[in-house]
Amino acid sequence: MKEKPTFREALKFWTKLGFISFGGPAGQIAIMHEYLVDEKKWISDSRFLHALNYCMILPGPEAQQLAAYIGWLLHGVRGGLAAGILFVLPSMFILLGLSVIYVSYGNIPWIYAMFNGLKPAVIAIVILALIKIGKKSLLSPFHYFVALAAFVCIFFFNVPFPFIILGAIILAALSRQVFPTFFEESNSSASKKEIDESEYYINKNTISENVGFNPLRFGKQVLTGAILWTIPIIAFYFLTSDFEFWKNLSVFFTQAAFVTFGGAYAVLPYVAQVSVEKFNWLTNLQMIDGLALGETTPGPLIMVLVFVGFMAGHNHFGNSLAMGTVGLVTTTFYTFLPCFLFIFAGAPMIERTQENKKVKEILSLVTAAVVGVVLNLTIYFGKAVMFPNELSLAGFDYITLGWTVISFVAMYRFKIGMITWIGISAIFGLIYYRATL
């Protein structure tokens, strides 16, 4: 059997992963699988997939939670903390630097022109995400119905995203009782052959310590999470002059963290709806710019939320870079704190279970609802970019539409990398700006 890796060895990998984890969750999970399973043999394929299945049904970024889960399997709580924190720390600092540059120099004409070139590319990226999620989630006519219903609710009636998720869960639970055939899956897949996993340190025969449900341990973990959540709130109450702002920021991003089913694209409409239209922390066009910045950094795409936190603090406190930084750090803390709670409280129980078919079926319907929500995001962003001045034919930007189509074809048909195309789009924005002078 493979010897247990030292904490120092693992720490070296988690640090490296934080800087190279581009490509969204699929790319990040592939990097971890190649290194942890294929190269180092620290964990077997079956145990890796078992952990991934659990992380995929959780709200939050599944790749970051998978890193924390495997870190916990290897070295306990300190391993989980190291893996989870290092997964997001590099992107947090990179986004902080990009955010400072954005607010400091974003009004310079040529930089403004670059972001104008990025906006159509972002629309194409969201459309690609819609197609990708749809292919994986819309498994039956019932799933299509749920996706359409979710779109109607959020687009026409402005139903908040958390209520849509809750409604999908309730509908799925009831439907499983009344119409179980809606959830039937094909049994045509061949049975898997027994695979020898003895060469892996963590394999299907490994018995982890401190697994199963322990009420005392679970209570301590929840209490620890609650205390950690409360500490910044208390600090804001005594140390700041505008407690209401910081309370709203903290509570809002905690709520966002708990409803991030289906990835970052699912929660972005909720974030945009509340932060732009209710709190006026930033504009919808700045939201799109933040998504472009988020796509160019390593780490989970949910990091775009920390850009929103930066803009909230910066704009609310009279263009203060210091308050923007505090807003960014606060948003990072409250976005990822629940992720660690889900892993440390849930993983010991999951290690004693196999994949829960009922939970999987219910969550498949939630993901279908997410498709309708992402469609709303596509229209929301598209309207903001293609009708920059007024919602009429006279105000329609045909150049933006053209570059959106070109961007979609380039990334979907010709498989040009997302980061590469973002760079090309920035150059296009500059060229178009020079041509119109």
C-alpha positions, 0 to 999 in steps of 0.5 A: 500500500502507498505510504501516507503523504506527509503534510508538507508534501500535501501542502506543496500540492495544495499551494500549487493547485491554487495558482494553476486551477484554471478552467472552471470546476471540470478543469480543476477536478481533472487536475486533482484527479491526475495528480492525486489519483493517477500520479501520486496514488494518494486516493483511489478512483472510487474514493475520489468519485465518492467524495466528488458525488457528495461535493456535487450535491452541496451548495458552493464550489464543488472543486474547492470543497472536493479539495477540502474533503480530500485534504481532510481524508489525508490529514484531518481538519488541518489538511482540509483547512489547508486545501480549502483555503489555499484553493481560493487564497491566490485568486483572492489576492489576484482579484484584489489587485485587478479590482484596484486597477479596475476602479483606479484606471477603468475610466481611462478610455483605452481600458474602458474600451478593453472592457467593452470588448470583454462584455460580448465575450462574457455573454457568449461564456454564459450561453456556453455555460447554459448549454453545458448545464442544460445537457447535463440537467435536462434529462426528461420532459419533466426537467424541461418543465421545471427549467421553464417554470423557474425561468418564468418565476424569476424573469416575469415575477422576480421570485428570489433565487432561494425560493426557486431552489426551495420550490424545486426541492419541495416539488421534487420530493412530492413528485417522487411520491406521486410520479416516481416514473419521472425519475427512472434512470436507465439500467443499461450501463454495464456493471463495473469490474472489481478493481484492485486498489491496494496500491493507493493510500486511501482506497475502498478498504480504508477505514477512516477514524472518527466517521459516522454521526457523533452528536457532540462533535457535530454540535461543536462544529456547528457552534464553531461555525456560528462563533466564527460567523459572529466574530466579524459582525461584532467587530463591525458593530464596535469598530465601524460607523456604518454597521448596517452596511456591513451587516447587510453585506455579511448576511447577504453573502452568507445567504448566497453561499447556502443557495449556490446549487449548480455552480456560480452561474446559478447564483449570479442572477440572485447576486445581481438582482440584490446587489445591483437593484436592491442595495445599489452596490454596483451597476449591472455593467460593472457586474459583467466586468467582474465576471470577466475578471473572475474568468481570468483568475485561478480558483472557483468562478464564485470568486466573482462574488468577492469583486462585488464585495470590493465594489460594494465597499469601494462605492459605499464609502466614497471610492475608498480602496481600503473599504473596498479591500475590507469588503472583498475580504469580508465577502471571501470569508462569508462565501467560503465559511459554509463550505468548510462547515459542510465538509467538516460536519458532513464528510464523517457521515458521508464516509459511512454511506453510499450514494443516496439515490433519493437525494441525487434525484431531488438534486437533479430537479434543482439543477434543472431549475438552475438552467432556467435561472441561468437563462434569465442571467443570459437575458439580463446580461445581454440586455445590459450589453446590447441595449447600453442606452435605451431598450429600443431598436435605435439603441441596439448595439449591432457590433456587440451582437456580432462579437457575441456571435463570433465569440460563441462560435470561436469557443463552441465550434473551434474550442478556443480557450476561454482565457485566450478568447478573453485576451482576443476580445480585449484586443478587439475592444481596443481596435474598435475604439481606435477605429471609431476615433 
